[in-house]
Amino acid sequence: MSVKTVKATKRRNRLTSIAAAVATAGASLLIGVGVAAPASAGEDVATGVFSAGSRGPVTEWGQWVGRDVEVTTAFLPQMTWKDISEWQWGIGLYKDRYHRMAWAVPMLPDTAGVSIQQGATGAYNGYFKKLAETLKANNQGDSIIRIGWEFNSDSYSWSAKKDPASYIAYWRQIVNTMRSVPGTSFEFNWSPGSGNNMGQFDSVRAYPGDAYVDIIGQSLYDHSKSFKPEQYVERWANFYNQPGGLKWLAEFGKAHNKPIAFSEWGLTKSCDGLDSGDDTYFIQKLHEYISNNNVAYESYFNHDPSSCEQHKLNTGNFPKAAALYKKLWVEGFAPKAAPVTTGTAATSTTLVRVRTDSDVNAAKFNLDGAHLHGANYIDVNVPAKTTRSVAFYLDKAATGTATKTEFTAPYDFGGMSPISPTALPTDVSTWTPGTHTLTVVVSRYNNLPTITQTTTFRVGVVPGVDDVAQPTATLASVAAAPVVTAAPRQVAGR
């Protein structure tokens, strides 16, 4: 059953803790698993889960969610070459085709004297041929193979940052070797961590080429050192807009005619005070994204590596998010035609404008009279050289403390990301539907008079009042899991 049929950190400290669990348990198994959407979006997305030690937690997960688990994501141990190439005990647990397997395959063991440079020469091909034979012998010759994951970080010995050419050459050696074993139909998942800045490295530099990749995946965790838990809109915006983020993932997959995947993902509770909290917004947005893009499979990382890094969703860590997850995942991933932001096209003299793309050069509407849905970018059109500040007063008179004040251009109501040069959205899906006002007060240098203007606009859909039929001038809202039209760091999630 290929993905085409189904649907045509881990940082070293995490792996170390898991590997230690293996040793402690006598090699126990590591299981982890416009607004028009693409034609294949949302159809037959395979769902998966991580679980440690046995198949029982995977079954328990499916019963908890209320739908079958279709993919079990597992990690091969990496202590020795033998662990990587012929871990019969662990691989053998799935001989009966309990679920389709998505194996995370280390490129190198934790032994001295190995390197991706040697791998690029074919020196290790024998180990990967043996792995392919072991999988085939255990009825897993169609597994998803995630080679050398999160290579855009410094977490693993197979990091591509210093030598992407060797990473590419080694990847191709592995793929050619495993494909050479008769009777197999593996699919190979190239899977960086979300965002180039996870390791200050552009993952595209290590892309092995379309002939050697079947799925383009990512790891994504709802955690950021740049945003507080209550900044859930801003945090998601960075997951989406950052170089190498979700917008890039959809675009890159589409450009290469490959399905995408969330090879591992999860909410986060951590000791640094910058975790996601009980983030229903992340669950909602990820579901929308999956529904509206060509996603082959997703796999929740239902594991708590330590008391300071918790992801389990079915144990009470995230009660509101867990309830929403169950509701949405049982409903499935039917593509959704999202409402769109509408209005009159802005001109060069329009003061308060709205757009639906973080790119400040994207098409804009006049905010006055506009009808907003989802994520929008509201800005004030004034020159920086004469502007001291722009104060925004949302739904209140222009006195006292402003809702938001911007001192540097561009003057976006949502502000700019602290970790990447993109504007942050104002997601009106969190607002009360109906009419709203925004008053802007522009203070200027050189004794120029202050500019004050109030705009009135509508938000959301009011049943019985709003006709959601699209008028002639529309902009697609990114709220509905933005499918992408132009190319764009992991907020280091773990």
N, C-alpha and C positions, 0 to 999 in steps of 0.2 A: 504494500500500500504506500505509494509515493506521495509526496506533498502535491505533486501534479495531479494525483488522483483525489486526494483529500481536498485539495484546493490548488486549480491550475495556475567590591573587590573581593567578584571573588578576589579580593586582595590576597596576598600570600598568607596573611594571618588567618584568613578564612579557610584557605586550603589546608594550612597547617593544622587548624583545629579539626577539620574533617579527617585529614590523614591520621591524626592522633586517635580519632574515634575508630578509624579502621583498625589501627594496631591494637587498640584496647579491646575491641570486640572480636578480635581474631579475623580481621579483614571483613568487617561488615560493609554492606553496600552503600554507596553514596548516590542517592537519587535526588535529582533536582529538575528537578526539571527547570466658477459659478458654483455651484455647490454640488455639481454632479459628481458622484463617486465613480471610480473606475468600474468597468463592467464586472470584474471579478471581485470587487470589494465586498467584504462581509460574508461571502458565500463559503460555507463549509470551513470556517476557521477551526482548526484543531486546538483543543485546550489541553494544557498540561500542568504539571505540578512537580515541585521538588519535595522529596521526603527522605529521611535518613534511616537506613538500617534494614528495611524490609518492604514488601509490597503492601503490607497492611495499611500504613498511613495513606497510601495512594487511593486505595479503596475507600477508606474513611473520608478522604477529601471529596471524592465524587458523591458519596452519600450526603455529606454536609452541604455541598453546593446544590445538589439536585439535578446533576447532569453527568453523563459519562466522562471520565478522563480518557483522552485519546492519545496523549503523548506522555511518556515518562522520561524526563530529562535526567541523565545520570552522568556522573563524573568518574572517569577512570582514575585510579590512584596513580601517582607519579613518582613513587619512591625509587623504582628501578625500571629498566627496560622490560623486564618480565611482567611487572605490574601493568605496563601500558600494552604490551603485545599479546598476553595470554592469561588474562585474569579470569580463568575458567569459573571459579566459584561465583563471582559477582555476575558475570555475563550469563552464566548458566541459569540464574534465577528467572530469566525471562525467555527461556527456551520455548515455553508453551504459548508465546505470542499474547501474553497478558495485555500489553499495550504496545504500540509502536515506540521504539526507543530513539531518543535523541542523545547521543553520547558526546560529552565534552572530552576531547582527546588531547592530552598534553603533547606538545611537540618534543619536549625534552624531559628526562627524568631528573630527580634531585641528586645527581651524582656528578662528580668532578670530571672535567675534561670533555664536556659535550657542548655543542654550540649549533646555532642555526646555520653558521657558515659551513660546518661539516655536513649538516643535513642537506644543504643545497647541492652538495656533490653527489648525493645518493648514498652516502655512507651508512644511513640508517634505514634504508628501504626494506631490508629484511624484516625488521621489527613490525613495520606497517603491513607488510604482506601477511605476516603471522596474525596480526590483529584482524585483518579482513577474513582470514580463514577461520579464526576463532568465532567471529560473529556469524559467519555463514553456517558453521557447524552447529550453532545454537539458534538457528532459525531467525537470525537477525541480519540477513544479507541486504535488507533494504533500509537499514537504520539511517537516521540523519547523523552526520558526522560533523561536529563543531570543532575544527582543528584550531589549536593555539588561540583561544579566545582572549579578548581584551588586550590585544597586542599593542594598542595605542597607549598603554600605561607602562609604568616601570615595575609593575607587580610581578612579572613573570620573566623567567630566563629567556623566553622566546620573544621578548619585546622587539618590535620592528623599528623602534625610533632611531637607532643608530645605523641600522643597515637594512632598509626596506627591501633592497634588491635581493639579499640573501633570504629574507622571509618569503618573498614571492617565489624564488627558485625552490626553496624547501617545500613550501605548500604544494607546488606543482609536482615535485617528486612524490609526495605522499599521495596525492590524488591519483596520479598515473599508476602508482604501485597498487593501491587498493582497488582501483577499477580493473586492474589486470586479472584479478581473481575471478574465474568463471562463475556464473550463477549469482552474481551480486548486482545490486542496483542502488548503491549508496547515493545519498544526496548530501552535498557538502555545503555547510553553513559558515560563511565568512562573517565573523561577529565581533566588531569592536565594542568597547564600552561607549555609551552614549556621549557624544560631544568630543570634539578634538582636544579641548583643553583638559580632558581627563589626564592626558599625558603630554600636553603641548605638542601634539603631533597630528598632522592631517592624515587620517586613515586611508584616504584615497591613494596615497603614495605606496601603500602596501596591498593594493588590490591585485589579486593574482590573474585576473582576466576572466571574461565571461565563460570561456571554455572550461574553466576549472572551478566555477562557483555555481551552485544551484539555488541557494537562498542567501539573502543578505539580512543579517540579524543584528540585534543590539541587546546589551544589558541596560536596564533602566531601573533606578531606585529613587524613591521619593525622599530625597535627602539633599540638603545643600548647606554649605557653610556660609553662603551669601544671603540667605533668606530665612527669616524666622518662620515658625510653624504657621502663624496667622497670615503670612504672605503667600498663600496658596496660589493666587492668580499669577503673581509675579514669578513664582517658582516654576509653574507650568509653562509660562511664556518663555522662560529661558530654556527649559527642556525642548521646547518646540523650535525656537528661533536661533539658538546658539549654533555656531559652525559645527557640523557633524551631529546635529540634534535631530529631532523628529521630522522637521521639514526636509532636511537633507536626506534622511533615510527614505522617505517616500519618493522624493525626486530621483535619488540615485537608483533605487530599485526600478522605478519606471523607466529611466533612461537606459538601463541595462536589461530590461524585460525579465526581471527576476522578482519573485515574491519576497516579501520581507517577513521578519519574525521578531518577537520579543523572546529571545532565547532564555532569559531569566529576568524577572522584574518583581518589584514588591514595594509595599509601604515600609516605613522605617521608624523604629523607636530607638533612640540612642541616648547616651549619657552626655553628649556635648550640648544639649539644649537646642540644637538646630535641626531636629528631626522633623518629619512631616506631620506628626500627630495623627489624629483620627481624620484623615483627609479624604472626604467624600468627593471633593472636586477632582482630585487626581484620578479616582476610580471612574468618575463620569467622563472626564476628558479622554482617558485612555480607551474606554469603551467606544466613544464616538470615533476616535482615531482608527481603531481596529475595524469598526463597521464601515468606514469610508475609504479604506485603503486595502491594497492587495496583500493581506496578511495571511501567511501560510499557517502559522501556529504561534501560540503564546504559552508561556509556562511560568506560573507563580512560584516564587522562591519561598516556600512555606517552611522556613527553618530559622531558628534563633542561634546563631553562632556563639553568642555570649549574652550576658545580662545587659551589656552596653551596645548590643546590636541585635535587635529583634525585628522579625518580619512576619511571624506567624499570624495568619488572618483568622483562623478558626479557634483561637484560644482566648478571646476577649481583649486582646491588645488594642484592637481598632473596631469597637462595636458598631458604630454608624457606618463606617466604610465597609465592614464585613456584610452588613445587611444589604447595602446597596450593591455590592459585588454579587451576592447571591441572586438578587432580583434581576440585575442586568444580564448576568451570564446565563441564567435560565432562559431569559427571553431570546438570547442569541444575538447575532451580529448582522441583522438585515441592514443593508445600506439605507441611510436616511437622507432625504432631501431637506436640508436645513433651511430655515428662514434666512433671508438676506437683508443686509442693510440697504436702505433705499433713500433717495433724495435727489436734490438738484445739484448738478455738477458745479464744483467750486470754480471760481475765476481767479485771476491773479490778484484781485482786490478783496476777495473774501477774507474776513478776519478770523472767524472760528470755523475750523474745518474738521472733517472726520474721514478716515480711511480705514480699510480692513486689512492692511498689510503693514508690518513693522517698517518696511522700507519707506523712508520719508519722501521718496520720489514717486510713490505709487499714486494712482488716481484718487481724487478726493471729492467729497461732497461738502456743500454748505451745511453746517450742523443745524442751522435754523430751518425747521420744518422737516428734518430728516427723521427716518424711522429706523431705529437701531435694534439689531439682534446680535447676541453673542459678543465676541471679542472685537473691539474697535480701538482706533488710535485717534484721539482728539488733540489737535494742535492749534496754536495761535500764530497767524501769519504776520509776523512783525520782524524787522531787521535787527540783528543782534547788536550792531554798532550803536544804535540809538536806544536800546531797550535795557532798562535797569532790572526789571523783574516783571513776571506775569503772575497774578494771583487769580485763582479759580474759586468761585463760590457756587457750590452745587446745591440747588434747591433752597437757597437762602439769600437774603439781602447782602450786598457787598459792604458789610461792616464787620468789625471784630476780626476774629481769626479766620483766615481763608481755609477752604477745604484742602487746597494744595497751592504751593508757591514754587515757581521755577525761576532760577536766576541765570541759567545758561541755555543757549539755543541747542537743539530745537526745543521749543516750548510745548512739550507734550504733557497732557493732563496725567498720564500714567507714569511719566518720568522715563529715565533711561536705565537700562540694566547696569548694575555695578560690576558685572563680570564679562560683558560683551557689548560691543557698540551698537545695540539695537534698542528701539523704543519698547516700553512695556505697555501692554494693552489695558484697556478698561473693559472688563467683561460685564456687560449689562445683564447677562443671564442671571446674575446674582441680585439684580435690582427689582423693585416692585414694578410690575408692568403698568404702563400709563404715561402721562405727560410729566416731563421734567424740564427744569431750567438750568442753565449754566451762565453765570455772569463772570466775565473776565475783566480784570483791571490791569492795564498795561502802564507801568510807571516808566518814564523815559528820562534820558539824560538831556543836558543842555537846555534846561528850562522848557522843554517841549511839553505841551499839555498832556495830562493823563488821558488815556483812552479807556472808556467803559462801554461794554456792550453786553446785552443779555440775549441769549438765544433760547428758543423753546423747541423741544423735540420729543418724540415718543420712543418708548422702550418696550420691547417684548410684544406679545400677542395678548390682547384683551378679548376673551371670548364674546362673540356677539357684536363686537365693535370693529375689530381689525379684519380686513380682507387680506389674507396672506398671499393672494395672487401677486406675482411679481410685476411691477410697473416697468416702464421702458428703461429707466436709468437705475441700475442695480450694481451692487458690489457684493461678491460672495463673502460671507462671514467665515472667519477662520474658526469659529466656535464649533462647527460641525466636523471636527477632525479634518482640518484643512488638507484638502488634496492640493497638489502643488503645481505651480506654473512657472516658477523661476528658482534657480538653484540657491540654496544658501550654501560645548565644552561640557564634557559632562560636568555639569555641576557635579563634582566628584561625589557620586552617590554613596560610595561605601568607603 
